[in-house]
Amino acid sequence: MALKLACAFATSEASHQHARIAEELGYERAWFYDSPALYPDVWVQLCRAADITKRISLGTGVLVPHLRHPMTTAAAIATLVSAAGQDRVVIGIGSGFTARVSMGQRPLTWKYVSDYMVALRSLLRGEDVEWEGGMIRMLQWPGYGAKRPIELPFVVAAGGPKGAAVAKELGQGVFGVFEPQQGFDWSVVLLFGTVLDAGESASSKRAMEAAGHGGSVLLHYFLEHNMLDQIPGGETWKKAYDDVPKNKKHLAMHDGHLVGVNEADRPYITGELLARNNMSLSASAWRDRLAALEAKGATEVAYQPAGPDIPRELEAFAKMVRG
């Protein structure tokens, strides 16, 4: 199997320690989520990870432009480069689905993302950039930021043709969820779930705690795409949020997002749902799943562990990949 093995973290206060464990287990890259309504600051945690690791590549999975002025992001990137070295840093960037929706907003337009990427990369090269009507440039002297130019690979989180076009024009790769974007030399696929122990049921307490977050994401995804009729009980699940005021429904639905299962979702997250959607699988079934993704064009899998024992999840997934 030629797939590169990466991990992704719903950035926590312990993610830097988990990145160190991932490095010891042979993971090549660690992606950190950028959703400040849900997790600690992504740049702080990436720099903490850089301080205690030596080899593993570190990246944003993915950066959300509207959260920061491009100069702020450029300074953050320069700080991470100073801590980890330019060869270990990659930048994932996207329109901000989770980070935007969890704050009551729609994803950004791809025009905005494209303009932001151009400005950000120009700043990192040390160039003058016009933004919001003013000229800006990184003015950091030696000792106050990484030496410019800073040239880094960018991976674009794209689920449709507009995002894919931006990825082809401005990026070096693409970042997808569940399935790969085809036609790219670097195609990352984000996966959720757990590797079942021999003889373990997908409905076991451990498996449900480790993979349940993926089931919640699935329900929310199908709701956003008007596909709840494809999930048994999907329409009934939707009614669990009927009593929540419309202007606060996004807050209720994102409670525990990618960390665990909230009380409204819990009755609808079953072992059968997780197994049927490739989230709670045996080691051999996982290997079949990865082989199928590779055949579709995936070049890297980013596995996001969850539950009370993240080191166990990282180790089991790495062991499964090694066969």
C-alpha positions as CSV (number, residue, x, y, z in Angstrom):
1,M,0.0,0.0,0.0
2,A,1.5,3.3,-1.1
3,L,-0.8,5.6,0.8
4,K,0.9,8.0,3.2
5,L,-0.3,7.6,6.8
6,A,-1.4,10.8,8.5
7,C,-3.5,11.7,11.5
8,A,-5.9,14.5,12.1
9,F,-6.8,16.0,15.5
10,A,-9.9,17.7,16.8
11,T,-7.4,20.1,18.3
12,S,-7.3,19.5,22.1
13,E,-5.2,20.6,25.0
14,A,-3.3,17.3,24.6
15,S,-3.0,17.3,20.8
16,H,0.7,18.1,20.9
17,Q,1.3,15.0,23.0
18,H,-0.8,12.9,20.6
19,A,1.3,14.3,17.7
20,R,4.4,13.0,19.5
21,I,2.8,9.6,20.0
22,A,1.9,9.6,16.3
23,E,5.4,10.4,15.3
24,E,6.7,7.4,17.4
25,L,4.1,5.2,15.7
26,G,5.3,6.2,12.2
27,Y,2.7,8.7,11.1
28,E,4.1,11.0,8.5
29,R,1.9,14.0,9.1
30,A,-0.5,15.5,11.8
31,W,-3.3,17.8,10.7
32,F,-4.8,20.1,13.3
33,Y,-8.4,21.4,13.0
34,D,-9.1,25.1,12.9
35,S,-12.5,25.6,14.6
36,P,-12.1,28.1,17.5
37,A,-15.7,27.7,18.7
38,L,-15.0,24.0,19.3
39,Y,-11.2,23.6,20.0
40,P,-8.2,25.5,21.4
41,D,-6.2,27.8,19.1
42,V,-4.7,25.7,16.3
43,W,-1.4,27.7,16.0
44,V,-0.7,27.4,19.7
45,Q,-1.2,23.7,19.6
46,L,0.9,23.3,16.4
47,C,3.8,25.2,17.9
48,R,3.5,23.1,21.1
49,A,3.7,20.0,18.9
50,A,6.7,21.3,17.0
51,D,8.6,21.8,20.3
52,I,8.3,18.1,21.3
53,T,8.6,16.4,17.9
54,K,11.4,16.0,15.4
55,R,10.2,14.4,12.2
56,I,6.4,14.5,11.8
57,S,5.0,17.0,9.3
58,L,2.6,19.5,10.9
59,G,-0.3,21.3,9.2
60,T,-3.7,23.0,9.5
61,G,-6.5,20.7,8.6
62,V,-7.8,23.1,7.5
63,L,-7.2,26.9,7.9
64,V,-10.3,29.0,7.7
65,P,-9.6,32.5,6.1
66,H,-12.3,34.6,7.7
67,L,-11.0,33.9,11.2
68,R,-7.8,36.0,10.8
69,H,-6.4,38.8,8.8
70,P,-3.9,37.4,6.2
71,M,-1.1,39.2,8.1
72,T,-2.0,37.5,11.3
73,T,-2.0,34.1,9.5
74,A,1.3,34.9,7.8
75,A,2.9,35.7,11.2
76,A,1.5,32.5,12.7
77,I,2.9,30.5,9.8
78,A,6.3,32.1,10.3
79,T,6.2,31.3,14.0
80,L,5.5,27.6,13.2
81,V,8.2,27.6,10.6
82,S,10.7,29.0,13.2
83,A,9.7,26.2,15.6
84,A,9.4,23.2,13.3
85,G,11.5,24.1,10.2
86,Q,10.1,24.9,6.8
87,D,10.3,21.3,5.6
88,R,7.9,20.1,8.2
89,V,5.1,22.6,7.7
90,V,2.1,22.3,5.3
91,I,-1.0,24.5,5.0
92,G,-4.4,23.1,4.5
93,I,-7.0,25.8,3.7
94,G,-10.7,25.8,2.8
95,S,-14.0,27.7,2.8
96,G,-14.6,26.9,6.5
97,F,-17.6,24.6,6.6
98,T,-17.5,23.5,10.2
99,A,-15.8,26.7,11.5
100,R,-18.3,28.9,9.8
101,V,-21.5,26.8,10.3
102,S,-20.7,26.4,14.0
103,M,-20.8,30.2,14.3
104,G,-24.1,30.6,12.4
105,Q,-22.5,31.4,9.0
106,R,-22.4,29.8,5.6
107,P,-19.1,28.7,4.1
108,L,-17.0,31.4,2.4
109,T,-17.1,32.0,-1.3
110,W,-14.2,30.4,-3.2
111,K,-13.4,33.9,-4.7
112,Y,-12.6,35.0,-1.1
113,V,-10.6,31.9,-0.4
114,S,-8.6,32.4,-3.6
115,D,-7.9,36.0,-2.9
116,Y,-6.8,35.2,0.6
117,M,-4.5,32.5,-0.6
118,V,-2.8,34.8,-3.1
119,A,-2.3,37.5,-0.5
120,L,-1.1,35.0,2.1
121,R,1.5,33.4,-0.2
122,S,2.7,36.8,-1.4
123,L,3.2,38.0,2.2
124,L,5.2,34.8,3.0
125,R,7.4,35.6,0.0
126,G,8.1,39.0,1.5
127,E,6.1,40.9,-1.1
128,D,3.9,44.0,-0.8
129,V,0.2,43.1,-0.8
130,E,-2.9,45.3,-1.1
131,W,-5.6,44.2,1.3
132,E,-8.7,46.1,2.3
133,G,-7.4,49.2,0.6
134,G,-4.1,49.3,2.3
135,M,-0.6,48.1,1.4
136,I,0.9,45.6,3.8
137,R,4.2,43.7,4.0
138,M,5.8,41.4,6.6
139,L,8.2,43.8,8.4
140,Q,9.6,41.3,10.9
141,W,13.4,41.7,11.5
142,P,15.7,38.7,12.0
143,G,14.8,37.2,15.4
144,Y,11.2,38.3,15.1
145,G,10.0,35.8,12.5
146,A,11.2,33.2,10.1
147,K,13.4,34.5,7.2
148,R,11.5,35.2,4.0
149,P,10.7,34.0,1.4
150,I,8.8,31.2,3.1
151,E,7.6,28.7,0.5
152,L,5.1,26.0,1.7
153,P,2.8,23.5,0.0
154,F,-0.9,24.3,0.2
155,V,-3.6,21.7,0.2
156,V,-7.2,22.9,-0.5
157,A,-10.2,21.4,1.2
158,A,-12.6,21.1,-1.8
159,G,-15.8,19.1,-2.1
160,G,-17.0,20.5,-5.5
161,P,-15.8,21.8,-8.8
162,K,-15.2,25.4,-7.6
163,G,-12.9,24.3,-4.8
164,A,-11.2,21.8,-7.0
165,A,-10.5,24.6,-9.5
166,V,-8.9,26.7,-6.8
167,A,-6.8,23.7,-5.7
168,K,-5.6,23.1,-9.2
169,E,-4.7,26.8,-9.8
170,L,-3.2,27.7,-6.4
171,G,-2.5,24.6,-4.4
172,Q,-0.3,21.5,-4.5
173,G,-3.0,19.1,-3.4
174,V,-6.6,18.6,-2.2
175,F,-8.2,17.6,1.1
176,G,-11.4,15.6,1.1
177,V,-13.7,13.8,3.6
178,F,-14.6,10.1,3.2
179,E,-13.7,10.0,-0.5
180,P,-10.8,11.3,-2.5
181,Q,-10.9,14.1,-5.1
182,Q,-9.6,12.5,-8.3
183,G,-7.1,14.1,-10.7
184,F,-4.6,15.3,-8.1
185,D,-1.1,14.0,-7.4
186,W,-1.7,14.7,-3.7
187,S,-5.2,13.8,-2.5
188,V,-5.8,13.6,1.2
189,V,-8.8,11.7,2.6
190,L,-10.1,12.4,6.1
191,L,-11.4,9.3,7.9
192,F,-13.2,8.7,11.2
193,G,-13.7,5.6,13.2
194,T,-12.0,2.8,15.1
195,V,-10.3,-0.5,14.4
196,L,-12.2,-3.3,16.1
197,D,-10.4,-5.8,18.2
198,A,-10.6,-9.4,17.2
199,G,-14.2,-10.6,17.8
200,E,-15.3,-7.2,18.9
201,S,-18.7,-5.9,17.9
202,A,-19.2,-2.4,16.4
203,S,-21.8,-1.9,19.1
204,S,-19.4,-2.5,22.0
205,K,-19.0,0.3,24.5
206,R,-15.4,1.0,23.5
207,A,-16.2,1.1,19.8
208,M,-19.2,3.4,20.3
209,E,-17.1,5.8,22.3
210,A,-14.2,5.8,19.8
211,A,-16.3,6.0,16.6
212,G,-19.6,7.6,17.6
213,H,-18.3,11.1,16.6
214,G,-18.2,10.0,13.0
215,G,-21.8,8.9,13.1
216,S,-22.9,12.4,14.3
217,V,-20.9,13.9,11.4
218,L,-22.7,11.6,9.0
219,L,-26.1,12.7,10.2
220,H,-25.2,16.4,10.0
221,Y,-23.7,15.8,6.5
222,F,-26.9,14.1,5.2
223,L,-29.0,16.9,6.7
224,E,-27.0,19.6,5.0
225,H,-27.3,17.7,1.7
226,N,-31.1,16.9,2.0
227,M,-30.3,13.1,2.1
228,L,-31.7,12.1,5.5
229,D,-34.1,9.7,3.8
230,Q,-31.0,7.5,3.1
231,I,-30.4,6.9,6.8
232,P,-32.9,4.8,8.9
233,G,-34.4,7.1,11.5
234,G,-32.8,10.2,9.9
235,E,-36.0,12.2,9.7
236,T,-36.8,11.3,13.3
237,W,-33.4,12.4,14.4
238,K,-33.9,15.8,12.8
239,K,-37.0,16.3,15.0
240,A,-34.8,16.0,18.1
241,Y,-33.7,19.6,17.4
242,D,-37.2,21.0,16.7
243,D,-37.5,22.6,20.1
244,V,-34.2,24.5,19.6
245,P,-34.7,28.1,18.4
246,K,-33.7,28.4,14.8
247,N,-31.0,31.0,15.5
248,K,-29.3,28.6,18.0
249,K,-29.8,25.3,16.2
250,H,-26.2,25.3,14.8
251,L,-24.9,25.6,18.4
252,A,-26.9,22.6,19.6
253,M,-25.9,20.5,16.6
254,H,-22.2,21.2,17.0
255,D,-22.1,20.4,20.6
256,G,-19.3,17.8,20.8
257,H,-18.6,18.0,17.1
258,L,-15.9,15.5,16.2
259,V,-15.2,14.9,19.8
260,G,-18.1,12.7,21.0
261,V,-21.8,12.2,20.7
262,N,-24.2,14.7,22.3
263,E,-27.4,13.7,24.0
264,A,-29.7,14.6,21.0
265,D,-27.7,12.4,18.6
266,R,-27.0,9.5,21.0
267,P,-30.2,7.5,20.4
268,Y,-29.5,7.5,16.6
269,I,-25.8,6.5,16.6
270,T,-25.7,2.7,16.5
271,G,-23.0,0.2,15.8
272,E,-24.9,-0.8,12.7
273,L,-24.8,2.8,11.4
274,L,-21.0,3.0,12.1
275,A,-20.2,-0.4,10.5
276,R,-22.4,0.2,7.4
277,N,-20.6,3.5,6.8
278,N,-17.1,2.2,7.2
279,M,-16.3,3.6,10.6
280,S,-16.2,0.6,12.9
281,L,-14.4,-2.1,11.0
282,S,-12.1,-5.0,11.6
283,A,-8.4,-4.6,10.6
284,S,-8.9,-6.6,7.3
285,A,-12.0,-4.6,6.4
286,W,-10.1,-1.3,7.0
287,R,-7.3,-2.5,4.7
288,D,-9.9,-3.3,2.0
289,R,-11.3,0.2,2.6
290,L,-7.9,1.9,2.2
291,A,-7.1,-0.1,-0.9
292,A,-10.4,1.0,-2.5
293,L,-9.6,4.6,-1.6
294,E,-6.1,4.3,-3.2
295,A,-7.7,2.8,-6.3
296,K,-9.9,5.9,-6.5
297,G,-6.9,8.3,-6.4
298,A,-6.2,8.8,-2.7
299,T,-2.5,9.3,-1.9
300,E,-2.8,10.1,1.8
301,V,-5.3,9.2,4.6
302,A,-5.7,11.4,7.6
303,Y,-7.2,9.4,10.4
304,Q,-8.9,11.3,13.2
305,P,-9.0,9.3,16.5
306,A,-11.5,10.1,19.2
307,G,-12.8,8.7,22.5
308,P,-11.2,8.3,25.9
309,D,-8.1,6.5,24.6
310,I,-6.7,8.3,21.6
311,P,-3.2,6.7,21.9
312,R,-4.9,3.3,21.6
313,E,-6.8,4.5,18.5
314,L,-3.6,5.8,16.9
315,E,-1.7,2.6,17.6
316,A,-4.4,0.3,16.4
317,F,-4.8,2.2,13.1
318,A,-1.1,2.3,12.5
319,K,-0.8,-1.4,13.2
320,M,-3.6,-2.1,10.8
321,V,-2.0,-0.1,8.0
322,R,1.3,-2.0,8.5
323,G,-0.7,-5.2,8.1
